[in-house]
Amino acid sequence: MNTRRLPVQLDDIRAASARIDGRVLVTPMIQSALLTELAGSPVHLKLEHHQTTGSFKLRGATNAVLSLDAEERVRGVVAASTGNHGRALAFAAKAEGSRATICMSSLVPENKVSEIRRLGADVRIVGRSQDEAQKEVDRLVAEEGLVMVPPFDHPAVVAGQGTLGLEILDQLPDAATLLVPLSGGGLAAGVAAAVKGLKPSVRIIGLTMESGAAMKASLDAGEPVLVEEVSSLADSLGGGVGLDNRVTFAMCHDLLDDVILLSEAEIAAGIRHAYAVEREVIEGAAAVGIAAILAGKIGSSGPMVAILSGRNIDMERHRRIINGDDIYGRNAA
Ligand SMILES: *Cc1c(COP(=O)(O)O)cnc(C)c1O
């Protein structure tokens, strides 16, 4: 029995849920007939890729913005993410009458820059690497008092992501196993804290790609470790957990029952199944749950829920994956 008090508790997630109510969508959950047949247990898909901005990240970003005090809200928030967190933070800040500044390097493709601008953020292009963009974030925090909202390692962000867990148990009270995409662990930590807080018997399984999985390597090592980044079809699952991780490592360590790894070919099969059978466009990170069921990597034991976490995939790349031309993630768009 572990008695350490984790940084985000069920009560924090309930408070987040009340705070963001009406500002994020309640997304549908459907049962998949074919996956149910394959798994030998009911398989439900939580269609969170239909969330506003195309991913669950809006939950954490909205909770973080709503948790600012009045002065902080005037000064605004800042982050260096060009992916789903950047999109979510841009949208959340604008929706609450605050400002988001998103810093990115000059190597970020123009379509990503304009998407984030369209969502209402001030975009600042600095340097030629993610590290240089992060330095500009640090400068804006130190010199202009902007509030940094990181993509996962922050209590308000984790509590916001955890509201997805409350919603799942609401929609399927007899859920026995949850399949959760895992990168920095904000989603898995939040969902696990919510679901285990209400129903400790639910198994929470983190899913990630075979190579470059920083949280898996860190859990194996017993502490946050650095992992070399490798390009993957599950691009939203890339990146480290932070050597100075304060929130998500301990929570994933204590709350996850297992972590399962998927190959690029398995992730591609997940994207294809989602499209061809379920008629859903999802990105690689969102396909890991389906991929694990298709690969026979999940033992059947009662109703399962796979979280489809996002849909922000380049559509040309999606077309190539559906056609079977981009199986290993090497022909990056
Ligand atoms: C960020 C993200 C994840 C991983 O979430 P973490 O909180 O970093 O573990 C999974 N899927 C999608 C679509 C994401 O954007």
The ligand as a Gaussian input file, in Angstrom:
#p B3LYP/6-31G(d) Opt

LIG

0 1
 C       -0.711000      15.298000     -25.607000
 C       -1.367000      14.151000     -26.247000
 C       -1.259000      12.852000     -25.721000
 C       -0.407000      12.505000     -24.536000
 O       -0.780000      13.223000     -23.377000
 P        0.212000      13.348000     -22.131000
 O       -0.566000      14.097000     -21.128000
 O        1.429000      14.111000     -22.611000
 O        0.594000      11.974000     -21.712000
 C       -1.978000      11.833000     -26.347000
 N       -2.724000      12.069000     -27.448000
 C       -2.839000      13.292000     -27.980000
 C       -3.681000      13.482000     -29.195000
 C       -2.171000      14.382000     -27.404000
 O       -2.283000      15.608000     -27.938000

